[in-house]
Amino acid sequence: MIAQNQLPPENQAFVALVNSQVQRVTLELRKLEAMLEAGLVAPSVLNEFRRAVDEIRKTSWNVHQSMMGGGD
């Protein structure tokens, strides 16, 4: 992995954008968690959401492992 400070400025801006987006989505997911606890969601919608969350969880785990120098 390349250190963020070794990237050209345009890439550093993209990294900052990605970091900001991940932080924003994390906050939104925490809000959504509270709403889901009410149980007012269609099972099919909830099932698709769970699949998407599982996929992003696996991707984020793999990226984190790669960043830390480890494999699966």
mmCIF file of the N, C-alpha and C atoms, coordinates in Angstrom:
data_MODEL
# 
_entry.id   MODEL 
# 
loop_
_atom_site.group_PDB 
_atom_site.id 
_atom_site.type_symbol 
_atom_site.label_atom_id 
_atom_site.label_alt_id 
_atom_site.label_comp_id 
_atom_site.label_asym_id 
_atom_site.label_entity_id 
_atom_site.label_seq_id 
_atom_site.pdbx_PDB_ins_code 
_atom_site.Cartn_x 
_atom_site.Cartn_y 
_atom_site.Cartn_z 
_atom_site.occupancy 
_atom_site.B_iso_or_equiv 
_atom_site.pdbx_formal_charge 
_atom_site.auth_seq_id 
_atom_site.auth_comp_id 
_atom_site.auth_asym_id 
_atom_site.auth_atom_id 
_atom_site.pdbx_PDB_model_num 
ATOM 1   N N  . MET A 1 1  ? 0.833   -1.183  0.000  1.00 0.00 ? 1  MET A N  1 
ATOM 2   C CA . MET A 1 1  ? 0.000   0.000   0.000  1.00 0.00 ? 1  MET A CA 1 
ATOM 3   C C  . MET A 1 1  ? 0.880   1.249   0.000  1.00 0.00 ? 1  MET A C  1 
ATOM 4   N N  . ILE A 1 2  ? 0.409   2.250   -0.714 1.00 0.00 ? 2  ILE A N  1 
ATOM 5   C CA . ILE A 1 2  ? 1.115   3.533   -0.781 1.00 0.00 ? 2  ILE A CA 1 
ATOM 6   C C  . ILE A 1 2  ? 0.573   4.438   0.319  1.00 0.00 ? 2  ILE A C  1 
ATOM 7   N N  . ALA A 1 3  ? 1.461   5.124   1.006  1.00 0.00 ? 3  ALA A N  1 
ATOM 8   C CA . ALA A 1 3  ? 1.038   6.067   2.044  1.00 0.00 ? 3  ALA A CA 1 
ATOM 9   C C  . ALA A 1 3  ? 0.315   7.235   1.391  1.00 0.00 ? 3  ALA A C  1 
ATOM 10  N N  . GLN A 1 4  ? -0.725  7.734   2.070  1.00 0.00 ? 4  GLN A N  1 
ATOM 11  C CA . GLN A 1 4  ? -1.526  8.820   1.518  1.00 0.00 ? 4  GLN A CA 1 
ATOM 12  C C  . GLN A 1 4  ? -0.675  10.038  1.173  1.00 0.00 ? 4  GLN A C  1 
ATOM 13  N N  . ASN A 1 5  ? 0.330   10.342  1.995  1.00 0.00 ? 5  ASN A N  1 
ATOM 14  C CA . ASN A 1 5  ? 1.151   11.533  1.741  1.00 0.00 ? 5  ASN A CA 1 
ATOM 15  C C  . ASN A 1 5  ? 2.095   11.347  0.556  1.00 0.00 ? 5  ASN A C  1 
ATOM 16  N N  . GLN A 1 6  ? 2.197   10.135  0.008  1.00 0.00 ? 6  GLN A N  1 
ATOM 17  C CA . GLN A 1 6  ? 3.026   9.886   -1.163 1.00 0.00 ? 6  GLN A CA 1 
ATOM 18  C C  . GLN A 1 6  ? 2.234   10.014  -2.464 1.00 0.00 ? 6  GLN A C  1 
ATOM 19  N N  . LEU A 1 7  ? 0.936   10.218  -2.361 1.00 0.00 ? 7  LEU A N  1 
ATOM 20  C CA . LEU A 1 7  ? 0.089   10.328  -3.545 1.00 0.00 ? 7  LEU A CA 1 
ATOM 21  C C  . LEU A 1 7  ? 0.133   11.736  -4.117 1.00 0.00 ? 7  LEU A C  1 
ATOM 22  N N  . PRO A 1 8  ? -0.081  11.864  -5.428 1.00 0.00 ? 8  PRO A N  1 
ATOM 23  C CA . PRO A 1 8  ? -0.196  13.205  -6.018 1.00 0.00 ? 8  PRO A CA 1 
ATOM 24  C C  . PRO A 1 8  ? -1.405  13.924  -5.414 1.00 0.00 ? 8  PRO A C  1 
ATOM 25  N N  . PRO A 1 9  ? -1.404  15.256  -5.425 1.00 0.00 ? 9  PRO A N  1 
ATOM 26  C CA . PRO A 1 9  ? -2.499  16.015  -4.802 1.00 0.00 ? 9  PRO A CA 1 
ATOM 27  C C  . PRO A 1 9  ? -3.891  15.609  -5.274 1.00 0.00 ? 9  PRO A C  1 
ATOM 28  N N  . GLU A 1 10 ? -4.064  15.327  -6.560 1.00 0.00 ? 10 GLU A N  1 
ATOM 29  C CA . GLU A 1 10 ? -5.392  14.942  -7.045 1.00 0.00 ? 10 GLU A CA 1 
ATOM 30  C C  . GLU A 1 10 ? -5.847  13.616  -6.450 1.00 0.00 ? 10 GLU A C  1 
ATOM 31  N N  . ASN A 1 11 ? -4.925  12.705  -6.201 1.00 0.00 ? 11 ASN A N  1 
ATOM 32  C CA . ASN A 1 11 ? -5.271  11.439  -5.560 1.00 0.00 ? 11 ASN A CA 1 
ATOM 33  C C  . ASN A 1 11 ? -5.542  11.636  -4.070 1.00 0.00 ? 11 ASN A C  1 
ATOM 34  N N  . GLN A 1 12 ? -4.808  12.536  -3.439 1.00 0.00 ? 12 GLN A N  1 
ATOM 35  C CA . GLN A 1 12 ? -5.047  12.833  -2.024 1.00 0.00 ? 12 GLN A CA 1 
ATOM 36  C C  . GLN A 1 12 ? -6.451  13.401  -1.841 1.00 0.00 ? 12 GLN A C  1 
ATOM 37  N N  . ALA A 1 13 ? -6.894  14.217  -2.797 1.00 0.00 ? 13 ALA A N  1 
ATOM 38  C CA . ALA A 1 13 ? -8.247  14.769  -2.734 1.00 0.00 ? 13 ALA A CA 1 
ATOM 39  C C  . ALA A 1 13 ? -9.277  13.654  -2.847 1.00 0.00 ? 13 ALA A C  1 
ATOM 40  N N  . PHE A 1 14 ? -9.011  12.675  -3.707 1.00 0.00 ? 14 PHE A N  1 
ATOM 41  C CA . PHE A 1 14 ? -9.929  11.550  -3.849 1.00 0.00 ? 14 PHE A CA 1 
ATOM 42  C C  . PHE A 1 14 ? -9.981  10.726  -2.565 1.00 0.00 ? 14 PHE A C  1 
ATOM 43  N N  . VAL A 1 15 ? -8.829  10.482  -1.966 1.00 0.00 ? 15 VAL A N  1 
ATOM 44  C CA . VAL A 1 15 ? -8.783  9.739   -0.700 1.00 0.00 ? 15 VAL A CA 1 
ATOM 45  C C  . VAL A 1 15 ? -9.579  10.472  0.371  1.00 0.00 ? 15 VAL A C  1 
ATOM 46  N N  . ALA A 1 16 ? -9.434  11.783  0.434  1.00 0.00 ? 16 ALA A N  1 
ATOM 47  C CA . ALA A 1 16 ? -10.201 12.569  1.406  1.00 0.00 ? 16 ALA A CA 1 
ATOM 48  C C  . ALA A 1 16 ? -11.694 12.441  1.143  1.00 0.00 ? 16 ALA A C  1 
ATOM 49  N N  . LEU A 1 17 ? -12.082 12.432  -0.130 1.00 0.00 ? 17 LEU A N  1 
ATOM 50  C CA . LEU A 1 17 ? -13.485 12.269  -0.490 1.00 0.00 ? 17 LEU A CA 1 
ATOM 51  C C  . LEU A 1 17 ? -14.008 10.903  -0.056 1.00 0.00 ? 17 LEU A C  1 
ATOM 52  N N  . VAL A 1 18 ? -13.223 9.867   -0.307 1.00 0.00 ? 18 VAL A N  1 
ATOM 53  C CA . VAL A 1 18 ? -13.627 8.516   0.095  1.00 0.00 ? 18 VAL A CA 1 
ATOM 54  C C  . VAL A 1 18 ? -13.759 8.441   1.615  1.00 0.00 ? 18 VAL A C  1 
ATOM 55  N N  . ASN A 1 19 ? -12.780 8.978   2.338  1.00 0.00 ? 19 ASN A N  1 
ATOM 56  C CA . ASN A 1 19 ? -12.849 8.969   3.807  1.00 0.00 ? 19 ASN A CA 1 
ATOM 57  C C  . ASN A 1 19 ? -14.094 9.687   4.301  1.00 0.00 ? 19 ASN A C  1 
ATOM 58  N N  . SER A 1 20 ? -14.388 10.827  3.707  1.00 0.00 ? 20 SER A N  1 
ATOM 59  C CA . SER A 1 20 ? -15.571 11.597  4.095  1.00 0.00 ? 20 SER A CA 1 
ATOM 60  C C  . SER A 1 20 ? -16.854 10.814  3.822  1.00 0.00 ? 20 SER A C  1 
ATOM 61  N N  . GLN A 1 21 ? -16.911 10.178  2.674  1.00 0.00 ? 21 GLN A N  1 
ATOM 62  C CA . GLN A 1 21 ? -18.100 9.395   2.311  1.00 0.00 ? 21 GLN A CA 1 
ATOM 63  C C  . GLN A 1 21 ? -18.293 8.219   3.265  1.00 0.00 ? 21 GLN A C  1 
ATOM 64  N N  . VAL A 1 22 ? -17.214 7.534   3.601  1.00 0.00 ? 22 VAL A N  1 
ATOM 65  C CA . VAL A 1 22 ? -17.314 6.402   4.532  1.00 0.00 ? 22 VAL A CA 1 
ATOM 66  C C  . VAL A 1 22 ? -17.808 6.879   5.896  1.00 0.00 ? 22 VAL A C  1 
ATOM 67  N N  . GLN A 1 23 ? -17.300 8.006   6.364  1.00 0.00 ? 23 GLN A N  1 
ATOM 68  C CA . GLN A 1 23 ? -17.748 8.553   7.651  1.00 0.00 ? 23 GLN A CA 1 
ATOM 69  C C  . GLN A 1 23 ? -19.228 8.940   7.603  1.00 0.00 ? 23 GLN A C  1 
ATOM 70  N N  . ARG A 1 24 ? -19.663 9.556   6.495  1.00 0.00 ? 24 ARG A N  1 
ATOM 71  C CA . ARG A 1 24 ? -21.062 9.963   6.360  1.00 0.00 ? 24 ARG A CA 1 
ATOM 72  C C  . ARG A 1 24 ? -21.985 8.744   6.342  1.00 0.00 ? 24 ARG A C  1 
ATOM 73  N N  . VAL A 1 25 ? -21.599 7.721   5.578  1.00 0.00 ? 25 VAL A N  1 
ATOM 74  C CA . VAL A 1 25 ? -22.418 6.511   5.489  1.00 0.00 ? 25 VAL A CA 1 
ATOM 75  C C  . VAL A 1 25 ? -22.466 5.793   6.837  1.00 0.00 ? 25 VAL A C  1 
ATOM 76  N N  . THR A 1 26 ? -21.364 5.795   7.551  1.00 0.00 ? 26 THR A N  1 
ATOM 77  C CA . THR A 1 26 ? -21.340 5.179   8.881  1.00 0.00 ? 26 THR A CA 1 
ATOM 78  C C  . THR A 1 26 ? -22.355 5.842   9.801  1.00 0.00 ? 26 THR A C  1 
ATOM 79  N N  . LEU A 1 27 ? -22.394 7.165   9.794  1.00 0.00 ? 27 LEU A N  1 
ATOM 80  C CA . LEU A 1 27 ? -23.376 7.882   10.608 1.00 0.00 ? 27 LEU A CA 1 
ATOM 81  C C  . LEU A 1 27 ? -24.800 7.547   10.187 1.00 0.00 ? 27 LEU A C  1 
ATOM 82  N N  . GLU A 1 28 ? -25.035 7.480   8.878  1.00 0.00 ? 28 GLU A N  1 
ATOM 83  C CA . GLU A 1 28 ? -26.368 7.149   8.377  1.00 0.00 ? 28 GLU A CA 1 
ATOM 84  C C  . GLU A 1 28 ? -26.772 5.731   8.779  1.00 0.00 ? 28 GLU A C  1 
ATOM 85  N N  . LEU A 1 29 ? -25.826 4.803   8.729  1.00 0.00 ? 29 LEU A N  1 
ATOM 86  C CA . LEU A 1 29 ? -26.125 3.425   9.132  1.00 0.00 ? 29 LEU A CA 1 
ATOM 87  C C  . LEU A 1 29 ? -26.489 3.346   10.609 1.00 0.00 ? 29 LEU A C  1 
ATOM 88  N N  . ARG A 1 30 ? -25.837 4.134   11.431 1.00 0.00 ? 30 ARG A N  1 
ATOM 89  C CA . ARG A 1 30 ? -26.176 4.148   12.860 1.00 0.00 ? 30 ARG A CA 1 
ATOM 90  C C  . ARG A 1 30 ? -27.590 4.679   13.083 1.00 0.00 ? 30 ARG A C  1 
ATOM 91  N N  . LYS A 1 31 ? -27.983 5.676   12.299 1.00 0.00 ? 31 LYS A N  1 
ATOM 92  C CA . LYS A 1 31 ? -29.358 6.192   12.388 1.00 0.00 ? 31 LYS A CA 1 
ATOM 93  C C  . LYS A 1 31 ? -30.351 5.137   11.899 1.00 0.00 ? 31 LYS A C  1 
ATOM 94  N N  . LEU A 1 32 ? -30.003 4.470   10.796 1.00 0.00 ? 32 LEU A N  1 
ATOM 95  C CA . LEU A 1 32 ? -30.865 3.447   10.233 1.00 0.00 ? 32 LEU A CA 1 
ATOM 96  C C  . LEU A 1 32 ? -31.060 2.291   11.204 1.00 0.00 ? 32 LEU A C  1 
ATOM 97  N N  . GLU A 1 33 ? -30.020 1.957   11.936 1.00 0.00 ? 33 GLU A N  1 
ATOM 98  C CA . GLU A 1 33 ? -30.121 0.880   12.919 1.00 0.00 ? 33 GLU A CA 1 
ATOM 99  C C  . GLU A 1 33 ? -31.266 1.142   13.896 1.00 0.00 ? 33 GLU A C  1 
ATOM 100 N N  . ALA A 1 34 ? -31.352 2.353   14.372 1.00 0.00 ? 34 ALA A N  1 
ATOM 101 C CA . ALA A 1 34 ? -32.413 2.699   15.319 1.00 0.00 ? 34 ALA A CA 1 
ATOM 102 C C  . ALA A 1 34 ? -33.787 2.551   14.666 1.00 0.00 ? 34 ALA A C  1 
ATOM 103 N N  . MET A 1 35 ? -33.913 2.942   13.412 1.00 0.00 ? 35 MET A N  1 
ATOM 104 C CA . MET A 1 35 ? -35.198 2.812   12.723 1.00 0.00 ? 35 MET A CA 1 
ATOM 105 C C  . MET A 1 35 ? -35.556 1.355   12.453 1.00 0.00 ? 35 MET A C  1 
ATOM 106 N N  . LEU A 1 36 ? -34.561 0.543   12.107 1.00 0.00 ? 36 LEU A N  1 
ATOM 107 C CA . LEU A 1 36 ? -34.820 -0.867  11.835 1.00 0.00 ? 36 LEU A CA 1 
ATOM 108 C C  . LEU A 1 36 ? -35.322 -1.605  13.067 1.00 0.00 ? 36 LEU A C  1 
ATOM 109 N N  . GLU A 1 37 ? -34.864 -1.171  14.219 1.00 0.00 ? 37 GLU A N  1 
ATOM 110 C CA . GLU A 1 37 ? -35.278 -1.830  15.451 1.00 0.00 ? 37 GLU A CA 1 
ATOM 111 C C  . GLU A 1 37 ? -36.785 -1.756  15.673 1.00 0.00 ? 37 GLU A C  1 
ATOM 112 N N  . ALA A 1 38 ? -37.450 -0.807  15.027 1.00 0.00 ? 38 ALA A N  1 
ATOM 113 C CA . ALA A 1 38 ? -38.908 -0.698  15.129 1.00 0.00 ? 38 ALA A CA 1 
ATOM 114 C C  . ALA A 1 38 ? -39.596 -1.829  14.366 1.00 0.00 ? 38 ALA A C  1 
ATOM 115 N N  . GLY A 1 39 ? -38.889 -2.476  13.448 1.00 0.00 ? 39 GLY A N  1 
ATOM 116 C CA . GLY A 1 39 ? -39.439 -3.606  12.712 1.00 0.00 ? 39 GLY A CA 1 
ATOM 117 C C  . GLY A 1 39 ? -40.406 -3.233  11.605 1.00 0.00 ? 39 GLY A C  1 
ATOM 118 N N  . LEU A 1 40 ? -40.420 -1.978  11.210 1.00 0.00 ? 40 LEU A N  1 
ATOM 119 C CA . LEU A 1 40 ? -41.360 -1.524  10.187 1.00 0.00 ? 40 LEU A CA 1 
ATOM 120 C C  . LEU A 1 40 ? -40.695 -1.484  8.816  1.00 0.00 ? 40 LEU A C  1 
ATOM 121 N N  . VAL A 1 41 ? -40.288 -2.638  8.341  1.00 0.00 ? 41 VAL A N  1 
ATOM 122 C CA . VAL A 1 41 ? -39.626 -2.735  7.039  1.00 0.00 ? 41 VAL A CA 1 
ATOM 123 C C  . VAL A 1 41 ? -40.059 -4.049  6.391  1.00 0.00 ? 41 VAL A C  1 
ATOM 124 N N  . ALA A 1 42 ? -40.254 -4.009  5.082  1.00 0.00 ? 42 ALA A N  1 
ATOM 125 C CA . ALA A 1 42 ? -40.663 -5.206  4.356  1.00 0.00 ? 42 ALA A CA 1 
ATOM 126 C C  . ALA A 1 42 ? -39.540 -6.244  4.407  1.00 0.00 ? 42 ALA A C  1 
ATOM 127 N N  . PRO A 1 43 ? -39.882 -7.499  4.630  1.00 0.00 ? 43 PRO A N  1 
ATOM 128 C CA . PRO A 1 43 ? -38.851 -8.545  4.691  1.00 0.00 ? 43 PRO A CA 1 
ATOM 129 C C  . PRO A 1 43 ? -37.960 -8.599  3.449  1.00 0.00 ? 43 PRO A C  1 
ATOM 130 N N  . SER A 1 44 ? -38.525 -8.392  2.264  1.00 0.00 ? 44 SER A N  1 
ATOM 131 C CA . SER A 1 44 ? -37.714 -8.441  1.039  1.00 0.00 ? 44 SER A CA 1 
ATOM 132 C C  . SER A 1 44 ? -36.709 -7.289  0.998  1.00 0.00 ? 44 SER A C  1 
ATOM 133 N N  . VAL A 1 45 ? -37.116 -6.123  1.457  1.00 0.00 ? 45 VAL A N  1 
ATOM 134 C CA . VAL A 1 45 ? -36.223 -4.964  1.508  1.00 0.00 ? 45 VAL A CA 1 
ATOM 135 C C  . VAL A 1 45 ? -35.113 -5.215  2.530  1.00 0.00 ? 45 VAL A C  1 
ATOM 136 N N  . LEU A 1 46 ? -35.490 -5.746  3.670  1.00 0.00 ? 46 LEU A N  1 
ATOM 137 C CA . LEU A 1 46 ? -34.517 -6.041  4.715  1.00 0.00 ? 46 LEU A CA 1 
ATOM 138 C C  . LEU A 1 46 ? -33.517 -7.096  4.251  1.00 0.00 ? 46 LEU A C  1 
ATOM 139 N N  . ASN A 1 47 ? -33.994 -8.094  3.532  1.00 0.00 ? 47 ASN A N  1 
ATOM 140 C CA . ASN A 1 47 ? -33.113 -9.144  3.035  1.00 0.00 ? 47 ASN A CA 1 
ATOM 141 C C  . ASN A 1 47 ? -32.088 -8.578  2.047  1.00 0.00 ? 47 ASN A C  1 
ATOM 142 N N  . GLU A 1 48 ? -32.519 -7.728  1.127  1.00 0.00 ? 48 GLU A N  1 
ATOM 143 C CA . GLU A 1 48 ? -31.597 -7.112  0.164  1.00 0.00 ? 48 GLU A CA 1 
ATOM 144 C C  . GLU A 1 48 ? -30.588 -6.219  0.881  1.00 0.00 ? 48 GLU A C  1 
ATOM 145 N N  . PHE A 1 49 ? -31.065 -5.484  1.869  1.00 0.00 ? 49 PHE A N  1 
ATOM 146 C CA . PHE A 1 49 ? -30.177 -4.633  2.656  1.00 0.00 ? 49 PHE A CA 1 
ATOM 147 C C  . PHE A 1 49 ? -29.109 -5.474  3.356  1.00 0.00 ? 49 PHE A C  1 
ATOM 148 N N  . ARG A 1 50 ? -29.521 -6.572  3.953  1.00 0.00 ? 50 ARG A N  1 
ATOM 149 C CA . ARG A 1 50 ? -28.568 -7.442  4.660  1.00 0.00 ? 50 ARG A CA 1 
ATOM 150 C C  . ARG A 1 50 ? -27.524 -8.002  3.708  1.00 0.00 ? 50 ARG A C  1 
ATOM 151 N N  . ARG A 1 51 ? -27.940 -8.369  2.492  1.00 0.00 ? 51 ARG A N  1 
ATOM 152 C CA . ARG A 1 51 ? -26.970 -8.865  1.500  1.00 0.00 ? 51 ARG A CA 1 
ATOM 153 C C  . ARG A 1 51 ? -25.955 -7.784  1.147  1.00 0.00 ? 51 ARG A C  1 
ATOM 154 N N  . ALA A 1 52 ? -26.443 -6.569  0.917  1.00 0.00 ? 52 ALA A N  1 
ATOM 155 C CA . ALA A 1 52 ? -25.545 -5.463  0.564  1.00 0.00 ? 52 ALA A CA 1 
ATOM 156 C C  . ALA A 1 52 ? -24.579 -5.160  1.702  1.00 0.00 ? 52 ALA A C  1 
ATOM 157 N N  . VAL A 1 53 ? -25.079 -5.156  2.933  1.00 0.00 ? 53 VAL A N  1 
ATOM 158 C CA . VAL A 1 53 ? -24.223 -4.889  4.094  1.00 0.00 ? 53 VAL A CA 1 
ATOM 159 C C  . VAL A 1 53 ? -23.165 -5.981  4.233  1.00 0.00 ? 53 VAL A C  1 
ATOM 160 N N  . ASP A 1 54 ? -23.565 -7.226  3.998  1.00 0.00 ? 54 ASP A N  1 
ATOM 161 C CA . ASP A 1 54 ? -22.599 -8.323  4.106  1.00 0.00 ? 54 ASP A CA 1 
ATOM 162 C C  . ASP A 1 54 ? -21.507 -8.189  3.048  1.00 0.00 ? 54 ASP A C  1 
ATOM 163 N N  . GLU A 1 55 ? -21.878 -7.802  1.838  1.00 0.00 ? 55 GLU A N  1 
ATOM 164 C CA . GLU A 1 55 ? -20.877 -7.625  0.772  1.00 0.00 ? 55 GLU A CA 1 
ATOM 165 C C  . GLU A 1 55 ? -19.901 -6.505  1.110  1.00 0.00 ? 55 GLU A C  1 
ATOM 166 N N  . ILE A 1 56 ? -20.405 -5.376  1.581  1.00 0.00 ? 56 ILE A N  1 
ATOM 167 C CA . ILE A 1 56 ? -19.513 -4.260  1.912  1.00 0.00 ? 56 ILE A CA 1 
ATOM 168 C C  . ILE A 1 56 ? -18.658 -4.599  3.128  1.00 0.00 ? 56 ILE A C  1 
ATOM 169 N N  . ARG A 1 57 ? -19.211 -5.379  4.052  1.00 0.00 ? 57 ARG A N  1 
ATOM 170 C CA . ARG A 1 57 ? -18.435 -5.797  5.219  1.00 0.00 ? 57 ARG A CA 1 
ATOM 171 C C  . ARG A 1 57 ? -17.251 -6.655  4.781  1.00 0.00 ? 57 ARG A C  1 
ATOM 172 N N  . LYS A 1 58 ? -17.503 -7.584  3.883  1.00 0.00 ? 58 LYS A N  1 
ATOM 173 C CA . LYS A 1 58 ? -16.422 -8.445  3.388  1.00 0.00 ? 58 LYS A CA 1 
ATOM 174 C C  . LYS A 1 58 ? -15.376 -7.631  2.627  1.00 0.00 ? 58 LYS A C  1 
ATOM 175 N N  . THR A 1 59 ? -15.841 -6.702  1.796  1.00 0.00 ? 59 THR A N  1 
ATOM 176 C CA . THR A 1 59 ? -14.907 -5.863  1.048  1.00 0.00 ? 59 THR A CA 1 
ATOM 177 C C  . THR A 1 59 ? -14.063 -5.011  1.982  1.00 0.00 ? 59 THR A C  1 
ATOM 178 N N  . SER A 1 60 ? -14.710 -4.394  2.974  1.00 0.00 ? 60 SER A N  1 
ATOM 179 C CA . SER A 1 60 ? -13.955 -3.545  3.901  1.00 0.00 ? 60 SER A CA 1 
ATOM 180 C C  . SER A 1 60 ? -12.956 -4.373  4.706  1.00 0.00 ? 60 SER A C  1 
ATOM 181 N N  . TRP A 1 61 ? -13.317 -5.599  5.060  1.00 0.00 ? 61 TRP A N  1 
ATOM 182 C CA . TRP A 1 61 ? -12.386 -6.482  5.780  1.00 0.00 ? 61 TRP A CA 1 
ATOM 183 C C  . TRP A 1 61 ? -11.171 -6.784  4.902  1.00 0.00 ? 61 TRP A C  1 
ATOM 184 N N  . ASN A 1 62 ? -11.421 -7.135  3.642  1.00 0.00 ? 62 ASN A N  1 
ATOM 185 C CA . ASN A 1 62 ? -10.314 -7.452  2.737  1.00 0.00 ? 62 ASN A CA 1 
ATOM 186 C C  . ASN A 1 62 ? -9.403  -6.250  2.516  1.00 0.00 ? 62 ASN A C  1 
ATOM 187 N N  . VAL A 1 63 ? -9.988  -5.073  2.350  1.00 0.00 ? 63 VAL A N  1 
ATOM 188 C CA . VAL A 1 63 ? -9.184  -3.864  2.167  1.00 0.00 ? 63 VAL A CA 1 
ATOM 189 C C  . VAL A 1 63 ? -8.362  -3.593  3.424  1.00 0.00 ? 63 VAL A C  1 
ATOM 190 N N  . HIS A 1 64 ? -8.980  -3.729  4.576  1.00 0.00 ? 64 HIS A N  1 
ATOM 191 C CA . HIS A 1 64 ? -8.271  -3.487  5.838  1.00 0.00 ? 64 HIS A CA 1 
ATOM 192 C C  . HIS A 1 64 ? -7.105  -4.461  5.996  1.00 0.00 ? 64 HIS A C  1 
ATOM 193 N N  . GLN A 1 65 ? -7.348  -5.729  5.693  1.00 0.00 ? 65 GLN A N  1 
ATOM 194 C CA . GLN A 1 65 ? -6.278  -6.725  5.789  1.00 0.00 ? 65 GLN A CA 1 
ATOM 195 C C  . GLN A 1 65 ? -5.139  -6.378  4.839  1.00 0.00 ? 65 GLN A C  1 
ATOM 196 N N  . SER A 1 66 ? -5.470  -5.942  3.647  1.00 0.00 ? 66 SER A N  1 
ATOM 197 C CA . SER A 1 66 ? -4.457  -5.558  2.669  1.00 0.00 ? 66 SER A CA 1 
ATOM 198 C C  . SER A 1 66 ? -3.650  -4.351  3.168  1.00 0.00 ? 66 SER A C  1 
ATOM 199 N N  . MET A 1 67 ? -4.340  -3.391  3.768  1.00 0.00 ? 67 MET A N  1 
ATOM 200 C CA . MET A 1 67 ? -3.671  -2.202  4.284  1.00 0.00 ? 67 MET A CA 1 
ATOM 201 C C  . MET A 1 67 ? -2.736  -2.541  5.433  1.00 0.00 ? 67 MET A C  1 
ATOM 202 N N  . MET A 1 68 ? -3.100  -3.552  6.201  1.00 0.00 ? 68 MET A N  1 
ATOM 203 C CA . MET A 1 68 ? -2.303  -3.934  7.364  1.00 0.00 ? 68 MET A CA 1 
ATOM 204 C C  . MET A 1 68 ? -1.206  -4.929  6.981  1.00 0.00 ? 68 MET A C  1 
ATOM 205 N N  . GLY A 1 69 ? -1.144  -5.301  5.693  1.00 0.00 ? 69 GLY A N  1 
ATOM 206 C CA . GLY A 1 69 ? -0.090  -6.189  5.224  1.00 0.00 ? 69 GLY A CA 1 
ATOM 207 C C  . GLY A 1 69 ? -0.383  -7.659  5.422  1.00 0.00 ? 69 GLY A C  1 
ATOM 208 N N  . GLY A 1 70 ? -1.626  -7.966  5.738  1.00 0.00 ? 70 GLY A N  1 
ATOM 209 C CA . GLY A 1 70 ? -1.987  -9.367  5.951  1.00 0.00 ? 70 GLY A CA 1 
ATOM 210 C C  . GLY A 1 70 ? -2.825  -9.898  4.821  1.00 0.00 ? 70 GLY A C  1 
ATOM 211 N N  . GLY A 1 71 ? -2.938  -11.173 4.763  1.00 0.00 ? 71 GLY A N  1 
ATOM 212 C CA . GLY A 1 71 ? -3.796  -11.820 3.778  1.00 0.00 ? 71 GLY A CA 1 
ATOM 213 C C  . GLY A 1 71 ? -5.020  -12.368 4.469  1.00 0.00 ? 71 GLY A C  1 
ATOM 214 N N  . ASP A 1 72 ? -5.803  -13.111 3.714  1.00 0.00 ? 72 ASP A N  1 
ATOM 215 C CA . ASP A 1 72 ? -6.996  -13.735 4.306  1.00 0.00 ? 72 ASP A CA 1 
ATOM 216 C C  . ASP A 1 72 ? -6.656  -14.923 5.153  1.00 0.00 ? 72 ASP A C  1 
# 
